[in-house]
């Protein structure tokens, strides 16, 4: 609990008194860092056009602000408002990946710096539309649904429950976070710090972790599709044991690393990140 930091002060240290507060802050920083690394890795692998990458960088900057603002509010008991912001973060995190997969949409998705009452965006697409599957499903859901099935095959996971499929999990997260927006989530009045700590531990942390896991698995599947990678290497990634001698390392070594400051400076750092991130997120599969 405490004063809510201004947006230009979010890098300042926090004096947090309770373990659940510290856990929430640690999760917030982990999410922000890993999404930045996903985006940077996509640039190194040359996954999309420069214009799309610029659009995605701006999108993720705003997404991080929503994530941080939600955590600030949650620590002060504004849970309905926090979930609304976390939904915005979740939507932007998924849309960033969609834009990398389909750069033309990043051009149509024009952004504005000032809101006005006399105009709206020319192109709109909602996350629930992106996640719609089935016969008339969106191409994003069709492709990622098939990739998830291929992932289950590579990991030799049979009899996997449908509700644990990645698109089903994404829809569940979106529905849960949307309750803060739609007003169906009506938390009881909070009168002390103890109740805030209870809600953070029992409700907020599990929901935000699941949202992060969904985004992480989607990104991991994207990178698997971007590289020529064997089923054996996928199994190794799940246990953080993919070796430098693998064919994946050779492909990474052929990529151009940026001269400007980057989160990665060598193929070895990329491989270490992939092992850590893939094992963390695949552990939920």
Secondary structure, 3 states (H helix, E strand, C coil): CCCCCCHHHCCCCCCCCCHHHHHHHHHHHHHHHHHHHHHHHHHHCCCCCHHHHHHHHHHHHHHHHHHHHHHHHHHCCCHHHHHHHHHHHHHHHHHHHHHHHCHHHHHHCCCCCCCCCCCCCCCCCCHHHHCCCCCCCCHHHHHHHHHHHHHHHHCCCCCCCHHHCHHHHHHHHHHHHHHHHHCCCCCCCCCCHHHHHHHHHHHHHHHHHHHHHHHHHHHHHHHHHHCCCCHHHHHHHHCCCCCCCCHHHHHHHCCCCCCCCCCCCCHHHHHHHHHHHHHHHHCCC
